[in-house]
Every structure is written in structure tokens, then in C-alpha cells.
Amino acid sequence: MAPRRVQRPGAVPNEFAVAAARHLAAGEADDFDTARRRAARDLGLDERRDAPDNRSIQRALAEHLALFEREELAARLARLRGAALRALEALARFDARLVGPVWYGTATASTPITLHLASDEPEAVTRFLLERRIPYHLVDRHCRFPRGDAADMPCFEVEIAGEAFDLVVFPTAGSRRMPLSSLDDKPVRRVAAAELGALLDSGQLFTDGLAALG
């Protein structure tokens, strides 16, 4: 009888994370939960028992992009970050900040640029877009906050100069109350124009906990 294969500690979660990352990179999943479900089905694993956390999937995605799409990724990030910087400057009246994969360096071909805006009157954002003849689609974006709070925030889905944006509007009084990141349930990282400009000048692909990847 053939010897039973011994599974190395951590091997299943790592294989799971890599499979989930491939779905994200290919545009076959738009979020961690969908990527996890697809990977579990591919590998015949128990999504609840064997699943890696979002940070592990994010790192696997960054490693995949750095290994297989580095030149394409560099061009994509330069384009998206440049567009984000111009938008932050144009939306300065709303104290606009960049969040998400475009900052981290894990943006795929289907990733929109996500900005957080501050306004007590979402209609002010509507007027801003209409004055510039920018079509928009208004949806609710569910956000979780510390202490178990949650709320649906207005999100304007727009296209500016050929790039997709999600503009999520928060009340001015609560703009410093950060929603929780889907990565680690900690307050989301919001990036101002000056910091984004410095990143563009540096040519660095990945930021924060992924910076060692280049």
C-alpha cells in the first residue's frame, strides 16, 4: 500500500490562498468571499474550516501579480494612481482620500479606484458631477465601523477619463470615523494627495505590509 501523504502544516491554507488569488487576478471574483468560495470548490476544501483570511489572500494576490504580471502591473498602477491623484485634487473640496487596492498595489484589470469623500449633503457631489457632465450610478455601499456599528453610505459609480471610480460619501462630522477594512477589521487606510504623489514619484508598486515585494 502506498504511504499516506503527510500534509505540511499551513500547506492547505497557503494552497487555498493561492487559488483564491488566481481568481481575483483573472477577474473571476470581485471580492475575497467570492474568491474563497471558488477556490474551495476548485480544491474540494471546506470553506469554513480550511479558508485563509483576507490578509493571506491579499498577499498571495500581490505575489501572483509581482511574479506573473509585473510589467503590466507597474503600468496599470502608474495609470490608476495618476488618475486617482488628479481626482483627489479635483475633489479637494470634499476632502477626498484614496483607499483600497490602487493604494496597496493589488489592483487588477477590473479594479475601480475607490475614493472616500466628506460631505453632509450627498447632493453636493451630485451637483459636482452634473456640472461636469459626468454620468453616475448611485448605489449603497455597506460599511462597518468600530463597536459593531454599520451603515449604508451613498456611493457614486462613475467613469472619468476612461477609469472607473467608486466615490463613497461620508458625513463631514464623522469623516474621521474610519470604516473597517475588509482586510483585517481595522480602520481603513485613507491616503491624501500628497502621500499618493510621493508614492508615484518613488515608483514603488506595493505599500504597507506588502512593500517588501517591490
C-alpha positions, -999 to 999 in steps of 0.1 A, spaced: 0 0 0 13 34 -9 24 56 20 -2 82 31 8 117 21 15 139 51 2 174 47 27 200 59 14 225 85 0 255 67 0 239 33 -37 238 28 -43 274 38 -15 285 15 -27 265 -15 -62 279 -7 -49 315 -7 -30 310 -40 -61 295 -57 -83 324 -44 -57 349 -56 -57 335 -91 -95 340 -93 -90 377 -82 -62 382 -107 -82 368 -136 -112 389 -128 -133 358 -120 -140 372 -85 -146 408 -73 -141 402 -36 -124 379 -11 -155 360 -2 -163 351 -38 -127 342 -45 -127 320 -14 -158 301 -24 -145 295 -59 -111 283 -46 -128 260 -21 -149 244 -49 -118 241 -71 -98 223 -44 -126 203 -28 -119 220 6 -142 231 34 -146 269 30 -153 274 67 -126 251 81 -97 255 57 -102 290 45 -73 315 47 -80 350 60 -83 381 37 -47 392 45 -33 359 33 -53 361 1 -42 397 -4 -5 387 0 -9 357 -24 -25 381 -49 4 405 -46 29 377 -51 10 364 -81 9 399 -97 46 405 -89 56 372 -104 34 369 -135 22 404 -144 50 427 -130 54 450 -161 17 451 -168 10 458 -131 36 486 -130 19 503 -160 -16 497 -146 -7 512 -112 10 542 -127 -21 549 -147 -46 543 -119 -26 562 -93 -21 591 -117 -59 592 -124 -66 589 -86 -42 618 -79 -59 640 -104 -93 631 -90 -82 638 -54 -71 673 -65 -103 679 -84 -124 667 -54 -104 686 -28 -135 704 -16 -148 671 -4 -115 662 15 -111 632 -9 -89 603 1 -78 572 -18 -85 538 -2 -81 501 -13 -61 481 -39 -49 510 -60 -30 522 -30 -19 488 -18 -7 477 -52 -31 448 -57 -53 464 -83 -63 440 -111 -76 450 -146 -111 452 -132 -104 471 -100 -121 505 -97 -104 535 -80 -121 540 -46 -122 574 -31 -138 585 2 -154 619 2 -167 640 31 -200 659 27 -231 664 48 -250 668 16 -245 639 -9 -264 662 -34 -233 684 -34 -214 655 -50 -243 651 -75 -241 687 -84 -204 685 -89 -208 656 -113 -237 671 -132 -219 704 -136 -191 685 -153 -215 663 -173 -201 631 -157 -228 604 -157 -231 584 -125 -249 554 -109 -258 558 -73 -257 527 -51 -254 520 -14 -221 508 0 -223 489 32 -197 500 57 -188 485 91 -175 507 119 -159 500 153 -181 489 182 -203 468 159 -219 498 141 -227 496 104 -244 519 79 -251 521 41 -232 551 26 -240 566 -8 -216 555 -35 -213 572 -69 -201 549 -96 -186 570 -123 -161 569 -152 -136 597 -155 -111 598 -184 -117 561 -191 -112 550 -155 -138 535 -132 -143 552 -98 -163 545 -67 -169 577 -48 -182 568 -13 -196 598 7 -194 601 45 -208 628 67 -184 656 74 -188 654 111 -180 617 110 -154 618 83 -126 610 108 -146 579 119 -129 553 97 -149 524 84 -133 490 90 -112 474 63 -123 441 48 -86 430 51 -82 429 89 -112 446 105 -91 476 114 -98 512 104 -93 516 67 -62 534 54 -71 567 38 -45 584 17 -42 621 9 -30 636 -24 5 644 -11 12 609 1 -1 594 -32 21 618 -52 51 608 -32 43 571 -40 40 579 -77 74 596 -76 90 566 -59 78 541 -85 71 516 -56 45 490 -66 33 478 -32 27 496 0 22 490 37 26 453 47 34 444 11 62 469 5 89 442 6 76 428 -26 88 458 -45 
